[in-house]
Amino acid sequence: MLTGRILTWDPPRILEFLWGDEHLRFGLEPDRAGTRLVCTVRLGARPRGHTGYHVCLDSLCELMETGSVEDPGPERIAELEKRYAVFGLDRSGAD
């Protein structure tokens, strides 16, 4: 099980936290007539979960564009895991 710690909580602008040995920061910034989401992930000593990050960000984009989210399904997750494996990156999921 991974443990975490919140570093910055400034709703609705910033959420920053440690999750295991990874450092994640999500920030909302004004951008012309809208808002920009800035997501920064500093991977730990043993990077993992690339597929999970990819699926979550795809789902967020889908939600913002359509108002709903479809389950990516096991085929999409397997496809992404294969793409990340080309770079020698670990499969998604917890330890």
N, C-alpha and C positions, 0 to 999 in steps of 0.2 A: 504494500500500500504506500502511495506517495503522500507526503505531508506538504502543507503549504503555509504561506504566511503573507498576509496583505501588507504591502509596503505603502501604497498610496490609494486612498479612497476619497475621491472628490467628485461626487455625482453632480451633474451628469457628464463631467468632462474627462475624468481619468480613473482607471482601475489598473493598478500595478501590483503584481504579486510574484512570489517565488512558488514554484510547484516542483517539488523534488529539487533537482539542481538546475532547473530552467527558470529563467527570468522573463516574465511576460508583462507587456504594457499595452493597454488599449486606451487611446485618447481620441476625443472628438474635438475637431477644430473647425472654425468657420472657414468656408471656401466659397467665394463669390456668393451665389444666391442659396447655397446649400451648406452641407456639413461633410467634412472628410473624416473618415475613420483611419487612424494610424495605428497599425498593429506591429509591435516589435517583439520578437522572440529571440532570446539568446539561449541557444541550446547548451545543454550540460555536457559533461565529460563523455557520456554515452548517449548520443542523440537517439530519440525514439519518437514515435507518434506523428511522423510527418503526414501519413495518410489521414490521421484524425484531424490535424490542423487544416489540411486541404479540404476535407469534407465539411468541417465547421464553417470555414470561410465561404465555400461554395454555397452552403445552405443559407448563410447570412445574406449573400448577394441575391439568391433566389427569393428569399423572404422580402427583401427591400424592393425587388423588381416586380414581384407578382402578388405579394401579400400572403403567400402560403409556401410551405416547404414539403417536398416529397422525400420519403426515405430513400437514400441513395442505393440501397440494396446491396447484397453481397457481391454481385458482379462488378459494380462500380468500385467497391472497396478493393476487390482482388486486382482490378485493372490498375488502380493507383499504387497498390503495393508493388506490383511488377515494375511500374515506372520508377518508383523510388529505389527499388532493389538494384537497378542499373547503376546507381550511384553508390552502392554499397551501404545504403541506409537501412536501419532496422525496420522490421515490421511495426505497424501501429499496435497500440494496446499497452496495458500495464505490465509491469515486471512479474 
